[in-house]
Amino acid sequence: MIGSMQSFTLFCAARDLSHRLHVLVLITILFQTQAQAQYPESDFKIKAEVLIKQTADKYRPPSMEIGDPEKYYWPKTIARFDKYGVTDSLGNAWITAMKDNSPFHFTLLGMARLMQLYPHAPAIKAHRLAILKKVFERTDNYNAWTSEGTENHTSMSRTSGYLFAQEALHFPDKFPEAPQKIQQMKDWILAWSEKALVYGTGEWNSAIYTAYNLCGFLNLYDFAKDEEVRLAAEKVLDFYAAEMALYYSFGIIGGAEMRGNGAVEGDYTATRYLAWLWFGEATKIPFFSGSQYIQALHAVTSAYRPDTTLFDLAHKNFDEALWVAGSKPSYLFEETHFVKQYFCATESYTLGTAVSPYGGWTGGNYQLVNWKLVAKSEAEEPWQISGNGLTFDEYSGKARDPFSQYFQHKNTFILVHHPPKNTDKIIAEAKAITADWSKKWRADFDKRFPVNDRHEIVNFNKNVLAKNAAFLNLPTSAKLEIAGNYAYIALPHTYLAVRILGSKSAVSTFEEKVKKLARQILQVSATQGRACGFILEAFDKTDFTSWADFKETYQVKHRISLNNFDKEGMLTYTNFYGDEITFEYVLTGSSMEALVDWGFGPTGPMVALTAPPFKQPEWPQGKGWGRVPQVKVNGKEIDFSASAPVYNGEGILVEDGKIEVDLKKG
């Protein structure tokens, strides 16, 4: 055990630059006096070399005929220049071949790094002005300054727009608008960075998109000449690094996600590879699959490093279970404390859940991972488990189900699925609202960006099953025993106890292909108008002497009351550790969709992408539209609408622009 206390504190709420710089110096002194370990740069270099070699020599980009080939060619060019020098013929040939392409979100990001990092590359020297002209002449919604898109699109475009405008200052006669663009983007960067540390982000903890969201800020950290902009970028990177370390779970990203893949095997995302580069073991090289790992080249070639204290958090190196609650805004900050997150981590598993009024009808919510459990494994991949209701045909556990409600308290997770009898009418109404929304979005979008060929993006979720059933998605090799209303699951280091909910429910198990891989599905079904679901408790295997001891002790320790559950979705559950949870499914209520970039209302391009003024439909209120349960823990009611820190738990606090990681051990 480590007998000292390690802490990492970053105060980012200061308003003026001189005070920020003073605080930065003070923090440096604190780090030195605490004699903290240095970042393991030698391990970083080993991992970086692996990524460079893999990308430069083994990765094969797709055809240049696709819509945004630079997304794949620019990271490979970075790797080629890093390994073989700036005269590398392949890298220079690709830049020359695509110099006249109209830039896109991903293409802006990569070229912003290439242009600044390798200014003496022959193709950069020859075509710098032509590339800048292509950036400045684009005026549709993919432009670098009033770009619209998902949060990662905006982050990639606008951080790049700042750097291209900074570069354009060398050609004042060609780009007289460059100083204005710099100031616009500086204002956006400072405002957005402050919001992120006060309220959180829209695409929180995304295994798919966090890497894309932060890479533009890596570029600013490395290349912005304005120190205030650079410090703002560092603030954002520290936030992302702390969040990534929190959710890093035995090699992958755990917990609930705003835009993830759900519980699937072989989830080889850009964020996963970046987390490995920053926090993973140098001796454990991941399996390289697909193309997402190449995006880690931005971090490989950056000077930014996470603080060393985050390593214990990432490696789940603490004496007792970590329990963290969090709060996130709705996608464009319409509601600043819209999502409540819960996360429990031990030496063998992590379990995370999100509770929110998101509606679930449109594609903006399709990638929402409501909850996920990740368990430690000695194999290449950790074990992943999730689940959901079956309003939509999606067995990965992602997609906000409109008729499921969730809650987590420490090691205990509850899912109740309870579609009303008028489900078909509600689905038809949601479809009609979405169709009308699509027309309004298109009309106003075309006014903002008349020269645009963007396809319709406001769409209703596909593959409606409208099935009154809930499921758990398990690995096929997980040991599963069903005994009446209970299921017991054994993983190499973790035991799970599952209480199946619904006295008149049908329980079944079967294999289902999820992302082309077989998964074991435990499903509970009920007749229309009745509730069903699960209560899951997770445990470290080492807490029990045997499999039999686990099952027997669990039966003695827990208690459950299901009065009015079938018709009302009400229950009281006392978990293994004696915490009493009262859960009531709230059938009547209101909801909203994740706005993403689908709002209507404004008719001109905007720098500040906020809502309001962006609008979405007024969704109905009433029976069948409720999304958030009513919950009490040990007699205390949980207020899901209350203001709360971005993260607040035993060891981590992110609140009002301040980041603290304080893991007490020994």
N, C-alpha and C positions, 0 to 999 in steps of 0.2 A: 504494500500500500504506500501511497505517497502521502507524507505527513504534512505537506504545506498546502496553502490555498493559492490557486492560480486564478487570475482575473484579467479580463480584457474589457476596457471601457472606452467608448468613443462618444464624446459629447458633440452632437452635430446640430443643435438647435440654435446656436449663436447666429445672430442676424448680420453682423458686419464682418468683413474680411479680417481686419486686424485682430479681432477677438478670436476668430476661428484659428488664425495662425498661432496666437498665444496659447490656445488650448492644445493645438497640435504639438507644440514644443513641450508643454507640460506633460502630455501623455508619453512622449518619448522618454522623458526623464523618469517617469513612473515605471515604465517597462525596464529601464536600465537598473534602477534601484532594486526591483524585485528579482533581478538576475534570472529572468525567464530564459528558457531554452530558445536558441535561434531556429528560424525556419530551416528544416532539413533540406538545404539547397542541393546537396549531393543526391538525395533521393529524387528530388524534382527533376534534376538533370537526367537521371537514368530514365525516368518515365517520359520526359520530353524527347529524349533521343529515340525511344521506342516509337512514339507517335510520329516523329519526323521521318524515320526510316520507313514505317508502314505507309504513310501518306505519299512520300516522295517516290517510292519504288514499287509498291504493291497495289495501291489504290488505282482503280481504273475509272475515270470520269465517264459520264454518259455522253451521248451525242451533243454536239454544239447546236443542233437544230431545235432543242427544247426551249421553253420560254425563258428560263433564267440559268443558262449553263454556267455562268460565272459563280453561282452558289457552290459549285463543285470544283471548278477550275482554279478559282483564286486561292482557296486553302492549299490545294496541291502545288500551286505556283509558289506560295510562301514556303512550303516544305522544300521544294526544289532549290529555291534561292538560298535557304538556310543551309542546306546540305552541300550544294554544288557551287554556290556563289551566284552573284547577280548576272553573270554572263551565260547562265544555263540556257541552252538553245530552246528547250521545250517551253520553259516559263515565258521567255521573251516572245516566242512564236504565238503562244496563246493570247498574250496581251495584244499583240499586233493584229491577230485575227479577229478579236472581239472589241477593238477600240471604238468602233462605230456603233456598237449596240446601245440601245437606250437603257440607262441603268434602272435597276429594280432594287427592292429592299436589300436582298442578300448580296446583290452585286455591288451596291454602294458600300456596304460594310467591308467586303474583302478588298476592294480597290482603295478605300481610305487607308487601310493598313499597308498595303503594298506601296502606295505612293509615298507615304511618310517613312516607311522602314527601309525601302530600297530605292531611294531617289536616283541612284547612279546606275540602276539597271538600264541597259540600252533602250529597251522598249518604253520604259517610263520616261526617260529623257526625250525620246523622239516623239512621244504621243501625249505628253502631259497636257498640253493646251487642248488637243482634240478631245481628250477625256473630260476635261473641265467643261468644255463647250457642251458636250452631251448632257452633263449633269445640269447645267444652267438652263438649257433649252427645254427641258421637260417640265410641263405645266399641268399634266393631269394628276390624278390622286396618288400616283407613284413618285411624285417629285420629292425632293430632299428637304423641303421646308414647311409646306402645308400638307404633307402626306397624311392620308387617312389609311386605316387598316387596323389589324389587331395590335395589341400592345407591343408585341415584339417587332412588328412591321414599323410602327412609329419610332420605337427606340433605335432600330437599325438605321432608318432613313435620316432622322433628325440629328443624331450624333454625327453621322457621316456628313450631313449637310453643313454642320458647323466646321468640320475639318476641310471640306472642299472650299467653303467660303474663305477660310483662313489661307488656304493655298492660293486662291484666286487673287489675294491681295498683291501677289507678285505681278499681276497683269491688270493694273488699275484701268487702263484704257479699254481692255476687253470686257471687264466685269465690274463696272462702276457700282453695281448694286451689292457687291460683296460685303462692305461694312454693315449695311442694313441687315443682310442675311445673318451675319455673325451675331449682331445684337438680338435679333429675333430668336435665334437658337439659344443664345446664352440665357435669355429670359426664360425660355421654356425649360432648359436644363436645370436652372436654379429652382424654378417653381416645382418641377416634377420631382427632383431629388428630395426636396423638403417634404412634399406630400408622402413620398414612399416611406420615410422613416417615422411619419406621424400616424399614417393610416394603413400602410402596407401597399401592395401592388394589386393590379387586376388579374394578372396571370400568376398568382402565387404558387410557389412550389411546383412548377411545371417540369416534369421529367423531359417533356418534349421541348419546351420553349424557353426555360430559364437561361440556358446557354446563349440563345439568340438575343434575349433581352439584355444580358450583361456585356456582350462582346463590344457593343458600341461604346460602352463606358470604359472598357479596357482601352479602346482607341483614344478616347479623350484623356484618360489618365496618362497614357504614354506620349501623346502628341499635342495636346492643347497648350498653347503658349500663355493663355490667360490663367493665372494661378487660381483665381476664384472658380473657374470652370473645372480645373483639374481637381481641386479639393472637393467640389460637388460630386465629381465622378468617383473619387475615392470613397466618399460617403456611401454612394449607391453600391459600390463593389463590396464594401464591408458588410452592408446589409445582406446582399445576396450570398456572400460567403458564410455568414452566420446562419442564415436560413438553410443553406445547402448542408452545412455541417450538422444542423439539428436533425434533418430528415435523412441524411445518408445512412443507409441501413444495410450493412454487411455487403456493400458493393453496388447497391442500386438506390434509387430514390424511393423512400417509404412515405407513408401518411396519405392524407387526402390531397388531391391536386386539382387546381383549376387548369384543365387541359392536360390530360395524361392518357395512357393506354389501358388503364385498368390492370387487373392481375393476369399477366401473360408471361410465359416463359420466353427467355431471349429478348428482353425489352432493351434493345441496344440503342439508347437515345443519346443525343448530344450532351445533355446535362449529366447523364451517367458517366460518360468518358471524362468530362471536365471535372466532376467530383473526384474521380479516380486520380486525375492528374494532381489536383490540389491536396487530397486527403488520403488516397489509397496507398496500399503497400507497394513499394518498388519491386518487391520480390514476387508479387502476384500480378502477372500481366493478364489483362482481360482478353477475352476472345474478340477479335475484330470482325464485325459483321456489318453489312450494309454500307452506308456512306456517312452516318452521323458523326463518327469519331473524328472526321477530318476537321470539324469546327473547333476542336480543342487547339488547333494550331494558332488561333488568336491568342489564347492564354499562354501557350508554349513560348511565343515570341514577345510576351508582355513582361514589363518589369514588376507588375503587381503580384503580391503574394498575400494570402490570408494570414491573419495573426496566428502564431503558434498555438495559443490557448484553445483555438477551435479544434485542434486535433483530438483532444480527449472527448469533446462533444461528438465529433464525427465517428470516432472509434467506439463510442458508447462505453467509455472507460470511467465508470463511476461506481460507487459502492451500492447505492440503492436505486430503485426505479426512478426514472426521470418522468415527471408529470407536468405538462405544459399546456396552457390554454392560450388561444390567440384570437385576434379579430382582424378581418379584412374588409375592404370596401367592396361595393358592387363594381362591375367591370370598369365603368368610366367615372367612378366616385359619386354617382347620384346619391347613394347612401354610404356614409363613411364607416359604419360599423355593421355591415350587412351580413357577413359570414362569421360564424363562430367556429373555431378549430380546436381540436383536442388531440393530444399526442402523448403516448406513453411509450417509454423505451426501457428495456432491460438488457442484460448481457446476451439474451437469446432471441428477443423479438422486439419489433416496434409495431404499434397499433395507432392509427390516426383516423380522425373522422371530421367531417365538415357538416354544420347545421346552418341552413339558410332558407330564405323565402324564394330562392330561384324556382322558376316554374317548370322547366324541363321540356317544353314543347318544341323548341327550335334548336338549330345546330349550334348556337352559342353555348348551349348547355350539354351538348352531346359528349364532349370530352371531359366533363366534370367527373372526377373520381371521388365518390362520396365517402368512401372509407377503404382502408387497405391494411392488411397485416403482412409484415415481412418477417420471416423467421430465419435464423442463422443455419447455414448448411456447410458441410465440409466439401460439397461438390462445387462445380463451377458457378452455379446459380443459387442464390438464396431461394427459399420457398415463399410463394406469394399466395395470399388468400383474399378474396373480396366477395361481394354479393350485392344483390339488388332486388327490386321488384321486377316484374316482367310486363310492364306496359309496352316496352319496346323489345325487339328481338336482338338483345345484346347481352351476351353471357360473360363479358370480361369484368363486369362490375362497374364500368363507367356509364355515363349518361344519367342525368338527374331524372329519377323516376317521379312523375307528378303525383303518384299515389303512395309513395313510401316516405316514412319519416324516420330519422336516425338520432341516436344520442350515444355518447361515450362518457364514462366516468372511470378514469384510470384504466384498469385491465379489462373493463366490462363494456361491451358494445351491444346496443339494442337496435334492431330493425323491425318496424311494423309496417306491413303493406295492407291497405284498407280502401280499395276502390269503392265508391258509392254505387248504388244501383243504377244511377243515371249516367254511368261512365261513357256510354256511346254518345250521349247528347253533349257532354262536356268536351270530348275529343272533337266532335264535329264543330263545336263553337270555337275551339282553339285553332282548328284548321282555317276557318273563315277569317278569324282575326289576323292570323299570320299572312294569309293571302292579301288582305287589305293593307297590312303593314308593308308588304313587299312593294306594292304599287306606290305608296307614299314615299318609301325610301328611294325608289328609282326616280321618281319625279324630282325630288329635291337634290338628289345626288347629281343628276344630269345638269341641274342649274349650277351647282358648285363647280363641276368639272365637265363642261360641254364636250371636250375632246377626250372621250373615254370609251373603251369597249368592254368595260367590266361586266361580267355575267351576273345574273340574278343571284344574290347571296342570302336573302332572307327566306329561308325555307323551313317547312315543317319537318320534324324528325321522321325518318323513313321507318319502314318495317314495324308498323303498329301491331302488337299482339293483343293488347288489352286483356291479358290473362291475369286472373286473380291468383298469383303465385309469387313466392319469394325463393331465392336460392343462395347457396354458398358455392363459390367456384374454388375447387381444391386441386392440387397436383394429383395426378393419377396414382402416384406411388405413395401418397399419404395413407397411413393406417386409419381406417374409419370403422367404428363400431356404432351400431344403432341399437338402442335398447328402449323401446317404448317411445316416450317423448324426449329422449336424450340421445345425443350423438357425441362420441368421444373421438378425438383426432390426435394421433401421435406423430410428431415430427422429430428429427434427430435430437434437438435440444429443447423442444417446446411441446407442452400439452395444451389442448384446447377442449373445453367443455361447452357443449351447445345445448341449450334448452329450446326445443322446437315449440312454437307457439301456434295455437289453434286447436281446440278440442275436437272439431269435426274436420280436421285437415287430412289430406292424403300426402304421405311422405314417399319420395322416390329418389333413387340414385341412378345416374346414367352418365355416359361419356358424351361430351360435346366438343366439337372443334372450335377453338378460340385462337384466332390468328394462325390457323392451319395446324395447331397443335392440340392434341387430345387433352382434355381436362375432366376431372371428376366433379359432377354436379350433384349436390344434395338439395333437393327441391321440396317445398311444402306448398300445397295448393288448397284453396278454400272455395266454397260456393260464393257467388256474387253477393256483395253486401256484408260479408263476414271478414274478419281480420285474420291475418296469419303473419308469420315471421320467425325471428330467431333472437335469442340472447346468447352471446358468446363471451366466455371468459378465457383469458390467456394466462399461462403460467410457465415459469422456468422449470424444466424437467428436474433440475437438481433440488427443487423444493420437496420432492417426494422420493420415497425409497423404491417404488416400483409403479408400474402401470396400474396394478390392482389397488395399491395404496392411493394413487391419484383419484381414481373413480370413487372409491369408498369415502375418502376424506371430503371430496367435493359434495357428495350426496348429503353428508352430515352437516357441512358448513353452510350451504346455501338454502334459501327459502323463497317461495314464490306464491303470490296470490293472483288469480286470474279472474276474479269476479268482473263480469261485464266485458271481458276481453273480446269474445267472438263478435259481439254487435257494436261495442264502443271502442275497442282497441285500448283498454285500460289494463294496467298491471302494476303490481308492486313486487319488487325483486330485491332480496337481501343477498349481496354477493358473498363470495368466499371470505372476504376480509371484514364483513359485518356492515358495509355501507348499504343503506336502504335507498333504493331508487324507485320513485313513483313516476310512471310514464303514462301519459294520456294522449292518444292520437287526436289531433285537432282537425276535424273534418271541415269545419267552416273557417274561411279566412280569405286571404288574398295572396297574390304572387306577382313576380315580374321576371322577365327574361334577362339573360346576360346580353347587354347592349352591344358588346364588341364594337364593330364599326358600322352598325346597321341603323343608326338613328336617322330621324328625319327632322325637319324644322328649319335648320340653317340653309341658306341658298348661296352662300359664298364660301370660298376656302378659308380655313381657320388655322391659326397657330395653336390656340388653346383648345385641345380636344376634351371638353368637359361636358357634363350633362347635369342640369340644363346648360345650354339651350338644346342639345340633342334630345329627341323625344322617342318614346316607343308607345305602343297602344296602351290605353287604360284597360288593364285586364279585369275581368269580372271579380266580384267579391261574393262569397256565399258558400253554400254547401258543395263540397267537392274541390274547392279551390284552396283549402288550407295546406300549408307546407311545413310548419314548425310545430313540434309537439309541446305539450305543457309538461314540465319535468320538475320534480323536487328531489334533492339529494340530502338525505338525513334531515328531512323536514324543511329545508331551505329551498325556496323556489328559484329556478334558474331564469334570469331575464336575458333572453337571446337578443333583445334589441338594445341593450345597454352599451354605453361607451366602454371600451376596454383597451388595454395595451395591444400592440401588434403581436407580441409574444410575452407571456408572463408565466414563469414557472420556477421550479427548483433548479436554478442554475443559469437561466437566461431571461433577460428582460429587454424588450425593445419598446420604448415608449417616448413620445414627444421628442423624437430626434436623437434619442440616446440608446446606445447598444451596450449591454453589459452581459458578459459571460463569466460566471462565477461558480465553478464546480468545486465543491468542498469534498475532499476525500481524506480517508485515514482517520 
